[in-house]
Amino acid sequence: MKALRGVPLLTLLALTSCGIPATGVVEAGGPASGTLPLTPVYFVEDGALVTTPRTTTRPGDPEAALRLLMAGPLAGEGRLDGLSTEVPGVPTAMALPPATDEPGNTPSPDAPTVTVRGDAMTIRLPPGMDGLSDTGVRQIVCTAAAAYRLTRPSDATVTAEVTDGGGRRVTVSDEGCPER
């Protein structure tokens, strides 16, 4: 019986002395990297909506996606640089407003706001963004809904009430938005 009591101690000693030295944290370069997150933004090409992937720091955020839409198409996007937009840019000469959910940032009156409850969105555009065409409204709804679905996949239709800068309200669904 005494011989069996020594077996666990011998096993423990054998396992801990396998020849691998104990070390602390070993610095071996920067953090892991990969592809940057993308969000779909809808522009117009040959009269139809098309999706264009844009790099974002906030995937799944409809407001961040709308700011990318308001920046307009970039050089080199689309076939033969044929993208356009029916969504006006920021109504003032200032740069696009910062994200509102970062510490220290307050909501900008020049930024679109999006409220989501289930599969219903309320999108409010800043003053000066009024008189949108039907295509412009579709660009906004498709962009906001596609961004939202990145982190909350669903087959349900998203319905959005868009209020432009002049107070006009339009209710549209994302049904019929081109696939991403």
C-alpha positions in Angstrom: 0.0 0.0 0.0 2.9 2.4 0.8 4.3 1.8 -2.7 1.1 3.0 -4.3 1.1 6.3 -2.4 4.4 7.3 -4.1 3.0 6.7 -7.7 1.1 10.0 -8.0 4.1 11.9 -6.8 6.4 10.2 -9.3 3.9 10.8 -12.1 3.7 14.5 -11.2 7.5 14.8 -11.2 7.8 13.0 -14.6 5.2 15.3 -16.2 6.7 18.5 -14.9 10.2 17.7 -15.9 9.6 17.1 -19.6 12.4 19.5 -20.6 10.3 22.5 -21.6 11.5 25.6 -19.7 8.9 27.9 -18.2 8.8 31.3 -19.9 6.8 34.5 -19.6 5.1 36.4 -22.4 7.1 36.3 -25.6 6.7 39.3 -27.9 6.6 38.1 -31.4 5.4 40.9 -33.6 2.2 42.8 -34.0 -1.4 41.6 -33.5 -2.9 39.1 -35.9 -4.2 40.7 -39.1 -6.5 39.7 -41.8 -9.0 41.3 -44.1 -10.7 44.6 -43.1 -14.4 44.4 -42.4 -16.6 45.5 -45.3 -20.1 46.9 -45.5 -22.3 47.0 -48.6 -23.1 50.5 -49.9 -25.7 50.9 -52.8 -24.9 53.2 -55.7 -26.5 53.6 -59.1 -25.1 52.2 -62.3 -26.9 52.4 -65.6 -30.1 53.4 -63.8 -30.1 50.4 -61.4 -28.9 49.9 -57.8 -25.7 48.0 -57.4 -23.9 47.1 -54.2 -20.3 48.2 -53.6 -18.3 46.8 -50.7 -16.7 49.5 -48.6 -14.1 49.2 -45.8 -15.5 50.1 -42.4 -14.5 50.2 -38.8 -18.1 49.5 -37.7 -19.6 46.6 -39.6 -23.3 46.1 -38.9 -23.8 49.8 -38.1 -26.4 51.4 -40.4 -25.4 55.0 -39.5 -21.7 54.3 -40.4 -22.9 52.7 -43.7 -25.0 55.8 -44.5 -22.0 58.1 -43.9 -20.1 56.0 -46.5 -23.0 56.4 -48.9 -23.0 60.1 -48.3 -19.3 60.2 -49.2 -20.3 59.2 -52.8 -18.7 56.7 -55.2 -14.9 56.5 -55.1 -12.6 56.6 -58.2 -12.2 53.0 -59.5 -15.5 51.7 -58.1 -17.9 50.0 -60.6 -17.4 49.1 -64.2 -15.5 51.9 -65.9 -16.1 54.3 -63.0 -19.8 54.3 -64.0 -21.2 54.6 -60.4 -23.3 57.6 -59.4 -25.6 58.5 -56.5 -28.9 60.2 -56.0 -28.1 60.8 -52.4 -26.6 64.2 -51.7 -23.4 64.4 -49.6 -23.1 66.3 -46.4 -25.2 69.4 -46.7 -22.4 71.7 -45.4 -18.8 72.1 -46.5 -17.6 70.3 -43.4 -16.2 66.7 -43.4 -18.5 63.8 -42.7 -19.4 63.8 -39.0 -17.7 61.3 -36.6 -19.5 58.2 -35.3 -21.9 59.1 -32.5 -21.2 56.1 -30.3 -17.6 56.7 -29.7 -16.7 58.1 -26.3 -16.7 61.9 -26.3 -18.6 62.3 -29.5 -22.0 63.9 -29.5 -24.6 63.4 -32.2 -24.0 65.8 -35.1 -26.9 67.6 -36.7 -25.3 66.8 -40.1 -25.4 63.0 -39.6 -28.2 60.6 -40.4 -29.6 58.8 -37.4 -31.1 55.3 -37.5 -33.2 53.6 -34.8 -34.0 49.9 -35.2 -36.7 47.9 -33.4 -36.9 44.4 -34.6 -37.3 44.5 -38.4 -38.4 48.2 -38.5 -36.0 51.1 -39.0 -36.5 54.8 -38.6 -34.0 56.8 -40.6 -33.8 60.6 -40.1 -31.7 62.6 -42.5 -30.1 65.9 -41.6 -31.5 69.3 -42.6 -30.6 70.1 -46.2 -31.1 66.5 -47.4 -34.6 66.8 -48.8 -36.3 66.3 -52.1 -34.8 62.8 -52.5 -35.8 60.8 -55.6 -37.3 57.3 -55.2 -33.9 55.9 -56.2 -32.1 58.0 -53.6 -34.5 56.7 -50.9 -33.9 53.1 -52.1 -30.1 53.7 -51.9 -30.5 54.8 -48.3 -32.9 51.9 -47.2 -30.9 49.2 -49.0 -27.6 50.5 -47.5 -28.9 50.8 -44.0 -30.7 47.4 -44.1 -27.7 45.6 -45.6 -25.4 47.0 -42.9 -27.8 46.0 -40.2 -28.1 42.4 -41.5 -24.3 41.9 -41.4 -24.5 41.2 -37.7 -28.2 40.2 -37.4 -28.9 37.9 -40.4 -32.6 37.4 -41.0 -34.9 36.5 -43.9 -37.5 38.9 -42.7 -38.1 42.1 -44.7 -36.8 45.2 -43.1 -39.2 48.2 -43.3 -37.8 51.7 -43.0 -39.5 55.0 -42.5 -37.2 57.6 -44.0 -37.7 61.2 -43.0 -35.7 63.6 -45.1 -34.3 66.9 -44.0 -37.4 68.8 -45.0 -39.7 66.5 -42.9 -41.1 64.4 -45.8 -41.7 60.8 -44.7 -41.6 57.8 -46.9 -42.0 54.1 -45.9 -40.1 51.6 -48.0 -38.9 48.0 -47.4 -35.6 46.4 -48.4 -37.5 43.9 -50.5 -36.1 44.1 -54.0 -32.7 45.4 -53.0 -30.0 43.8 -55.1 -28.2 40.9 -53.5 -24.9 41.7 -51.8 
